[in-house]
């Protein structure tokens, strides 16, 4: 058996004795190593995500109305690009099929199934493959209407253009 030597440790001895075999400067240098690769990858991914979000927000804040969300003549939103949208001088365009004609009023069924009431005047241009008249339109015809929306939801047509028949 070996003899155990027990010495009473005083506070002063504890404070003056080094913690390890190395000195404190080397210990602090080792503890202050730079961040690891996983941390750098996470920071880069976070920066990319924040940049993307800021770009999307900036685009939304500085661009006009989204093309996928246009307004119908009656003020109801209608989804889809090119089906109906604002034109020059406050006009709107409507694409659909002539449902019926009643005097100077044309009822157009849109691609979404909504019915748009289109009022015409003698100055409304009706275009087919050649210039035409209101009487040249027939129910079932695909048309594009350019006009000004009224407060009552009707479109005052400036022009109606019949589209070529589409093969289904």
N, C-alpha and C positions, 0 to 999 in steps of 0.2 A: 504494500500500500504506500501511496505517496502522501506526503504531508501536504495539507492544504494550508496555504498562507492567506490569511484574510487580513486585509488592511482596511482600515477605516478610510473611506473616501470623503475628502472634505469638499466644500463648494469651490474653493479656489483651485483644487487639483482637477476637478471636473471641467472647469472653464479653461484651464490652461493646457489640458491634454487634447491633442488632435482627435477628431472623430474617427478618421480612417488612417490608412497608411499614406495616402496621398494628401497633398496640401489642399486647402480650401479653394484656391484659384482654379485648380484642375477640376475639382468637383463641380464648381459653378459653371465652368466652360462646358462640361459634359451635360449638365442639366439644361442648358440653354441652347440645345441643338435646334436647327431650323425645322419648319413644319415638314411633314412627310408628303410623299406623292399623293396618297389618297385625299389629303386635305387640299392640296393644290388642284386636283381634279374637281373636287366638289366646289371650290371657289370659282373655278373657270365655268363650270356648268351653271352656277348661280348667276354669274355675270352675263352669260349668254341668255338665260331666261329673262333676266331683268331688261336687257337690251331689246329682246324681241317684244316684250310687253310694252316697253316705252315706245317702240316703233309703231306697234299696232295702235296704241292710244293716240300718238301723234297723227297717224294717218286718219283715224276716225275723227279727230278734232279739227283737222284742216281740210278734209275732203268734203265734197257736197253730199247730197243724198246718195245712199247706197243704191247701185243699179238694180239690186235684187229686191228693192222695196220701193216701188213707185206708187203714186196715188191715182186712184180711179176717179172718174169725173165726180162721183157723189162724195168724194172725200174718204172713201174707205180704202185701206191699203190693199194692194194687189201684188202678190209675189210674182217674180219672174221678169227677166230682162226682155225688153222689146215688145211685150204684149200691150203695154200702155205706158206711156211716159211723157214727160214734159218736152215740148218742142220749142220752137222759137216764138217769141211774142206771146207767151202764156197759153199756147195751144197744147193739146194733149193728143196722143195717138191711141187708137183702140184697134186691136186685131181680133177678129173673130169671124163668125159666120152670120150671114143675114138670116134672121129668124122669120121676119115678116116686114112688110112695108105697108104703112097706113097713111095715105096721102103724102105729105112731106116729111113724115117721121119714119125712120128706119130703126128697127129693133135688131141689135147685134148681140149674139150670144158669144161671150168671150171663151177663151180656151179653158178657163176655170169653171165655166158653166153659168156665170153671171150674165144677166141681160142688161145691156147699156142702151138707153134711149137716145137716139141721135136725131136732132132736128136739122132740117135743111132749109135753104133759101134758094132763090133763083141764081144766086152767085156761087152756090156750092158747086165745086168741080167734081165730077164723077169720072174717074179714069178707069178704063178697061185696058186692054192691050192697045186700044185706040180710044180717042175721046168718046165719051158716052153721055148718056142722060140718066136721070133717076129711074126711068122706065126700063133701062137696060139691066138693072140689078134684079136678081131673083132670089127668093128664099133658097138657102143652101149655099149661096155664093160666099167665098172667103173674101173679106174686105179689110182694108186699113182705113181708118177714119182719122182725119186731122181736123181739129176744131178747138173751140174754147168751151170749157166747162161752165155751166150755169149754176146758180145757187140751188136750183131745184134738182140737180143731178143730171140734167140733160146736157148733151154735147151739141153745141151749135157748129155744125160741120162747115168747114171751109173746103174740104175735098174728101172724096170717098174713092178709094182705088180698089178695084176688084182684083184679087190675086188669081193667078192661074190655078186651075183645079189641081189638087194634090192627089197623087195615087196612094191608096191605102194598102 
